[in-house]
Amino acid sequence: MGAAFERQRRAFLAEGPPSLAVRRDRLDRLILLLTENAQEFGEAMDADFGHRPAAVSTLTDITAILLDIEIIRRRLGAWSRPKRPLAALRPFGLAAKVERVPLGVVGVIGPWNFPLGLVAQPAAAALAGGNRVMVKFSEITPRTGALFAAKVAEFFGPDEMIVVTGGSEAGATFSALAFDHLFFTGSPKVGALVAQAAGRNLVPVTLELGGKNPVVVAEGADVAVAAEKTMAGRLMNGGQVCLCPEVVYVPEPVQEQFLTRALWRAREIWESEDGPVSIVNDANFARVCALVEDARAKGAEVHEAVPGAVPDAASRRIPPVVVTGVTADMDINSEEIFGPVLMMRTYRSMREVVEDVAGRPSPLAAYWFGPRGEDFAEFTARTRFGGMTVDDIALHVAVPGLPFGGVGQSGSGAYHGRAGFDTFTHARPTVRTRLRISMGEALNPPFTQKHGISPDRMLAKVAQSARRRVFGRGKS
C-alpha cells in the first residue's frame, strides 16, 4: 500500500495538474470499465449477497451514477476555468484570480451495500479534479472487489488509479496513509475510526454515514400512498441502504390504515418473482434478527407482513416486519437497523415529532408526506438532516447535480455534481498588485500614518457604520 501511494504521489508531482483532455479521458475509461463489464459486476454482486438480482445491481451501482459522471465530464471545463473576482479594484492596481487545483492523491474507502457505485462515483469526481486515486474495497463483497481491482488494472495505470482489498487491518493501514483527501462511506462507528486515523496526518476527510432516517406522515396526507412508498423504501436492497426509512411518525387516527397498507405492500414485494435481496452476510443477518427479538422481549409489538414466515439463515432472508411500541431501552431504538424492519410511532402534535427527531443524532435523510404548511415549516426549521424528499423516498439523491451528504452524526462534506468537483479540488487564490501600499511595510515600525492611510480613522468609520445599523441613526 505504501509503495502504491508513493508511486502515485511521485507521478502527481512529476507531471503536475493534468489537462482537461487527460481528465476527460480518465472519466471515459471509467465509464467503459463500468458499462462493458456490467453483466459480470451484476453476477459478482449477486454471488456476494447470496441473492441480489442483476437488474438491481446494474441500476444502483452503474446506471444510477453514469449520469452524474457525464454531467461532471460535460461541465468540467467551466468548473475548472479560473474565476476573477474584485473586478472593481482592477483600475486601482489590484487583480485577483481563484483557480481550482488538484489536491494530489485521494483515498476512497467504500461500503458493502452498494460496493461498486459508492467507490466509482467519488473516484470519478476525484479524477475529474485532476487527482490520483486509491480505492479500498469492502472485504464483505470480495468477488466484486476482486473483479473491480482486475478491471481497474486493465483500464488504468497504477499511478492513476489502483484498488486495494483486504480486511480490517488493511483498512486501518489504508486510513493511516498521508492522503491529500480521504473519502469514506460507511457506518458512524467505523467513520469515527477512519477520521481518527486520518487526523494523525491532518488529512481532510469526507464522511458519508447513515442514521435513523425519519418519515413524517402529515395530517391530510394520502395515507395509502405514504404507506406503500415508505415500505418500498424500507425494503430497497433488503433494507440495506443508508437512506432507507428507519422510523415513521403517523397521526394516531390513521395508524391502523397506515399499518395495514404498509404490511400489504411488504407482502407484495416479498412474494414477487425475484424475491427479496438477501442480508449480505451471517453477522448482519444475526444482528438484524437480534434487534427484532430484543424489541419483542421488551414489550414491543412485531407486526408480520407474511404471517408464519421466519428468518431463514441459509438464504439470509428476513421477512419484513413493522415494530410498534418501541421504548428507549430497546436496542432498535438507537441502532441503525439496516434490514427489512420498520419502526412506527404515533403522534398527536407536530411538537412531539420535532422533539423526538431533534433529540436524536442528525440523520442522513428525512421524508415528508402530505401538505407543506405550518407543521412542515416547524419540522424543517427545528430538525437537522442531510437532505429531504417530499412525497417519496430517496429521490433527492438521484436528482442530477444536487449535493449529497450528511450533517453531524450522519456525515460531513458532500459530493455529486459540482459539490464532488469542489470536494476534490482546492480553491487557490492569486493576487497581483500595482499598489503603492506594501503589506510588509505596513506591518513594520514606525507605526504612524503611511501612504495617506490612518488605521484609527478607518476603525472609527467602520465602528460608526456598525453603530448606526445596531442602534439606528442619531442614537448612541
Residue pairs with C-beta under 8 A, 6 or more apart in sequence:
1 134
1 164
1 170
1 173
1 174
1 177
2 177
4 134
4 158
4 162
4 164
5 105
5 134
5 177
5 178
5 179
7 158
7 159
8 105
8 132
8 134
8 158
8 159
8 160
8 162
9 104
9 105
9 132
10 159
11 132
11 159
11 160
12 102
12 104
12 105
12 131
12 132
17 101
17 102
17 130
18 26
18 102
18 130
20 76
20 77
20 80
23 76
23 127
23 128
23 129
23 130
24 73
24 76
26 127
26 156
26 160
26 161
27 69
27 72
27 73
27 76
27 124
27 127
27 128
28 73
29 155
29 156
30 69
30 120
30 123
30 124
30 127
30 155
31 66
31 69
31 70
32 155
33 151
33 152
33 154
33 155
34 41
34 62
34 65
34 66
34 116
34 120
35 62
35 66
37 147
37 151
38 58
38 62
39 54
40 147
41 57
41 58
41 61
41 62
41 116
41 144
41 147
41 148
42 54
42 55
42 57
42 58
43 54
44 141
44 143
44 144
44 146
44 147
45 52
45 54
45 57
45 61
45 115
45 116
45 141
45 143
45 144
46 52
46 53
46 54
46 57
47 143
48 112
48 115
48 140
48 141
48 142
48 143
48 144
48 280
49 141
49 238
49 277
49 278
49 280
50 278
50 279
50 280
50 315
50 316
51 275
51 276
51 277
51 278
51 315
51 317
52 237
52 238
52 277
52 278
53 274
53 277
55 274
56 237
56 277
57 116
60 114
60 117
60 237
61 114
61 115
61 116
61 117
61 118
61 120
62 116
62 117
64 117
64 398
65 117
65 120
65 121
65 124
67 400
68 121
68 124
68 400
68 416
68 417
68 420
69 121
69 124
71 400
71 401
71 417
72 124
72 125
72 128
72 417
72 420
72 421
73 128
75 418
76 128
76 421
79 100
79 418
79 421
80 100
82 97
82 98
82 99
83 97
83 98
84 95
84 96
84 97
84 98
85 96
85 97
85 98
86 94
86 95
86 96
89 95
89 96
92 435
93 433
93 434
93 435
94 431
94 432
94 433
94 434
94 435
95 431
95 432
95 433
96 429
96 430
96 431
96 432
97 429
97 430
98 427
98 428
98 429
98 430
99 427
99 428
99 430
100 129
100 421
100 422
100 425
100 426
100 427
100 428
101 130
101 425
101 426
101 428
102 129
102 130
102 131
102 424
102 425
102 426
103 129
103 131
103 180
103 181
103 424
103 425
103 426
104 131
104 132
104 179
104 180
105 131
105 132
105 133
105 134
105 179
105 180
106 126
106 129
106 131
106 132
106 133
106 134
106 179
106 180
106 181
106 182
106 183
106 424
107 133
107 134
107 135
107 136
107 174
107 175
107 177
107 179
107 181
107 182
107 183
108 119
108 122
108 123
108 126
108 133
108 134
108 135
108 136
108 182
108 183
109 135
109 136
109 171
109 174
109 175
109 182
109 183
109 184
109 185
109 186
109 194
110 118
110 119
110 135
110 136
110 137
110 138
110 185
111 118
111 138
111 185
111 186
111 242
112 138
112 140
112 141
112 280
113 237
113 240
113 241
113 242
113 280
113 338
114 237
114 241
115 137
115 138
115 140
115 141
115 144
115 145
115 148
116 144
116 148
118 185
118 208
119 135
119 137
119 148
121 415
121 416
121 420
122 183
122 185
122 206
122 415
122 420
123 133
123 135
123 161
124 420
125 415
125 416
125 420
125 421
125 423
125 424
126 133
126 181
126 183
126 424
127 133
127 160
127 161
128 420
128 421
128 424
129 421
129 423
129 424
129 425
130 425
131 180
131 181
131 424
132 159
132 160
132 161
133 160
133 161
133 162
134 161
134 162
134 163
134 164
134 174
134 177
134 179
135 148
135 152
135 161
135 162
135 163
135 164
136 164
136 165
136 166
136 170
136 171
136 174
137 144
137 145
137 148
137 149
137 163
137 164
137 165
138 145
139 145
139 165
139 166
139 167
139 168
139 170
139 171
140 280
140 281
141 280
142 165
145 163
145 165
146 165
148 163
149 163
149 164
149 165
152 161
152 162
152 163
153 162
153 163
156 162
164 170
164 174
171 194
172 193
172 197
175 182
175 193
175 194
175 197
175 198
176 197
176 198
176 200
176 201
177 201
178 201
178 203
179 198
179 201
179 203
180 203
181 203
181 204
181 205
181 206
181 423
181 424
182 194
182 198
182 203
182 204
182 205
182 206
183 205
183 206
183 208
183 415
183 423
184 190
184 191
184 194
184 195
184 205
184 206
184 207
184 208
185 208
185 209
185 242
186 194
186 208
186 209
187 209
187 210
187 336
188 209
188 210
188 211
188 361
188 409
188 410
191 207
191 209
191 411
194 205
194 207
195 205
195 207
198 204
198 205
199 205
205 412
205 413
206 405
206 411
206 412
206 413
206 414
206 415
206 423
207 406
207 411
207 412
207 413
208 242
208 364
208 404
208 405
208 406
208 411
208 413
208 415
209 242
209 364
209 406
209 409
209 410
209 411
210 242
210 336
210 338
210 363
210 364
210 406
210 410
211 242
211 246
211 336
211 360
211 361
211 362
211 363
211 364
211 365
211 406
211 409
211 410
212 246
212 247
212 334
212 336
212 360
212 361
212 363
213 243
213 244
213 245
213 246
213 247
213 363
213 364
213 365
213 366
213 367
213 385
214 245
214 246
214 247
214 248
214 249
214 353
214 357
214 363
214 366
214 367
214 385
215 226
215 230
215 245
215 247
215 248
215 249
215 366
215 367
215 368
215 369
215 393
216 248
216 249
216 353
216 366
216 367
216 368
216 369
216 370
216 379
217 223
217 226
217 227
217 230
217 248
217 249
217 250
217 251
217 254
217 258
217 369
217 370
218 251
218 368
218 369
218 370
218 371
218 375
218 376
219 251
219 370
219 371
219 375
220 370
220 371
221 369
221 370
221 371
222 369
222 370
223 250
223 254
223 257
223 258
223 261
224 257
224 261
225 369
225 391
226 258
226 369
226 370
227 257
227 258
227 259
227 260
227 261
227 262
227 265
228 261
228 262
228 265
229 369
229 391
229 392
229 393
230 245
230 248
230 262
230 342
230 367
230 369
230 393
231 262
231 263
231 265
231 266
231 269
231 320
231 342
232 265
232 269
232 393
233 243
233 244
233 245
233 367
233 393
233 394
234 244
234 245
234 266
234 320
234 340
234 341
234 342
235 266
235 269
235 276
235 320
235 340
236 243
236 244
236 393
236 394
237 277
238 276
238 277
238 278
238 279
238 317
238 318
238 339
238 340
239 288
239 320
239 337
239 338
239 339
239 340
239 341
240 277
240 279
240 280
240 284
240 338
240 339
241 394
242 364
243 364
243 365
243 393
243 394
243 397
244 337
244 338
244 393
244 394
245 342
245 367
245 393
246 336
246 337
246 342
246 343
246 363
247 342
247 343
247 344
247 345
248 258
248 262
248 342
248 343
248 344
248 345
249 345
249 346
249 347
249 353
249 356
250 258
250 344
250 345
250 346
250 347
251 346
251 347
251 348
252 346
252 347
252 348
255 344
255 346
258 344
259 303
259 322
259 324
259 344
262 322
262 342
262 344
263 303
263 304
263 305
263 320
263 322
264 305
266 305
266 306
266 320
266 322
266 340
267 305
267 306
267 320
269 276
269 320
270 276
270 305
270 306
270 309
270 319
270 320
271 306
275 317
276 317
276 320
276 340
278 315
278 316
278 317
279 285
279 288
279 316
279 317
279 318
279 339
280 316
281 316
282 313
282 316
284 338
284 339
285 311
285 313
285 316
285 318
287 339
288 318
288 337
288 338
288 339
288 340
288 341
289 311
289 318
290 331
291 331
291 332
291 335
291 337
291 339
291 341
292 302
292 321
292 323
292 332
292 341
294 330
294 331
294 332
295 302
295 323
295 326
295 330
295 331
295 332
296 302
298 327
298 329
298 330
299 325
299 327
300 323
300 324
300 325
300 326
300 327
300 330
300 332
301 323
301 324
301 325
302 321
302 322
302 323
303 321
303 322
303 323
303 324
304 319
304 321
305 319
305 320
305 321
305 322
306 319
306 320
309 319
310 319
311 317
311 318
311 319
318 339
318 340
318 341
319 340
320 340
320 341
320 342
321 340
321 341
321 342
322 341
322 342
322 343
322 344
323 332
323 341
323 342
323 343
323 344
324 343
324 344
324 345
326 332
326 333
326 343
326 345
327 333
332 341
332 343
333 343
337 343
345 356
347 353
350 375
350 378
350 379
351 378
353 379
354 378
354 379
354 382
354 383
357 363
357 366
357 379
357 383
358 382
358 383
358 384
361 408
361 409
361 410
362 383
362 384
362 385
362 386
362 406
362 407
362 408
362 409
362 410
363 385
363 386
363 406
363 410
364 385
364 386
364 387
364 406
364 410
364 411
365 385
365 386
365 387
365 388
365 389
365 394
365 396
365 397
366 379
366 383
366 385
366 387
366 388
367 388
367 389
367 390
367 392
367 393
368 376
368 379
368 388
368 389
368 390
368 391
369 390
369 391
370 376
370 391
372 390
380 388
384 407
384 408
385 407
385 410
386 404
386 405
386 406
386 407
386 410
386 411
387 396
387 397
387 402
387 404
387 405
388 396
389 395
389 396
396 402
396 404
397 404
397 416
400 416
400 417
401 416
401 417
401 418
402 416
402 417
403 414
403 415
403 416
403 417
403 418
403 419
404 414
404 415
404 416
404 419
405 411
405 412
405 413
405 414
405 415
405 419
406 412
413 423
414 420
414 423
415 423
436 451
437 450
437 451
437 453
441 450
442 450
442 451
467 476
